[in-house]
């Protein structure tokens, strides 16, 4: 079983998680460039750290995400455990990743 986030992302396929757990500065630089363009933000090498949203060490965008607190409030382990899944928020989240081809992070 893979390490998953509240939203269903397989953390082990996420470049921020991989770069963090392997301390791969080359991959961190790649994330800075690609995610900077995708999210129209500027990131530093220090921003590229995450052990998954259930860990407490979160990538900056993940810390701002409203999916984690929603699950914590409801006491669910993931959105798939929620009665209203998929809600509009999750549909937008999945659509964004599909439209932007962010990788195969949901397997």
C-alpha positions in Angstrom: 0.0 0.0 0.0 1.3 3.4 -0.9 1.6 6.5 1.3 -1.5 8.6 0.4 -2.7 12.0 1.3 -6.2 13.1 2.2 -7.0 13.9 -1.4 -5.8 10.6 -2.8 -2.4 11.7 -4.2 0.1 8.9 -3.9 2.9 10.8 -2.1 5.5 8.3 -3.3 4.9 9.6 -6.9 4.9 13.3 -6.0 8.2 15.0 -7.0 8.2 17.2 -3.8 7.9 14.1 -1.6 10.5 12.2 -3.6 12.9 15.2 -3.6 12.4 15.6 0.2 12.9 11.9 1.1 15.9 11.5 -1.2 17.4 15.0 -0.6 17.7 15.3 -4.4 18.6 18.9 -5.1 18.4 18.4 -8.9 14.8 17.2 -8.6 14.1 20.1 -6.2 15.3 22.5 -8.9 13.1 20.8 -11.5 10.1 21.2 -9.2 10.9 24.9 -8.6 10.9 25.5 -12.4 7.9 23.3 -13.4 5.7 24.0 -10.4 6.6 27.7 -10.5 5.3 27.9 -14.0 2.2 25.7 -13.3 1.2 27.6 -10.1 2.6 31.0 -11.2 4.6 31.3 -8.0 8.3 31.5 -7.0 9.7 28.8 -4.9 13.1 28.4 -3.3 15.0 25.2 -2.6 13.9 25.4 1.1 10.3 25.4 0.0 10.6 22.0 -1.6 10.0 19.8 1.4 7.1 17.6 2.3 6.6 14.2 4.1 2.9 14.1 3.2 -0.1 16.1 4.5 -0.6 13.6 7.3 2.9 14.1 8.6 2.9 17.8 9.6 5.9 18.6 7.3 4.0 20.1 4.4 4.9 21.8 1.1 3.7 25.4 1.2 0.8 24.9 -1.3 -0.3 21.8 0.6 -0.3 23.7 3.8 -2.8 26.2 2.2 -5.0 23.5 0.8 -8.5 23.2 2.3 -8.8 19.5 1.7 -6.6 18.5 4.7 -8.6 20.5 7.3 -11.9 19.3 5.8 -10.8 15.7 6.5 -9.5 16.5 9.9 -12.7 18.2 10.8 -14.8 15.3 9.6 -12.5 12.7 11.1 -12.0 10.9 7.7 -8.7 9.3 6.6 -9.3 10.4 3.0 -11.9 12.2 0.9 -13.0 8.8 -0.4 -14.3 8.0 3.1 -16.6 11.1 3.0 -20.4 10.7 2.4 -20.3 13.5 -0.2 -17.3 12.3 -2.2 -16.6 13.5 -4.8 -17.6 17.0 -3.7 -17.2 20.0 -6.0 -13.9 20.9 -4.4 -12.5 17.4 -5.3 -13.9 17.5 -8.8 -12.0 20.8 -9.4 -8.9 19.4 -7.8 -8.9 16.3 -10.1 -9.8 18.3 -13.1 -6.9 20.7 -12.5 -4.5 17.8 -12.3 -5.9 16.1 -15.4 -6.0 19.4 -17.5 -2.4 20.2 -16.5 -1.0 16.7 -16.8 0.7 16.9 -13.4 1.7 13.3 -13.6 0.3 10.0 -12.5 0.1 10.8 -8.8 -3.3 9.2 -8.1 -2.1 5.6 -8.6 
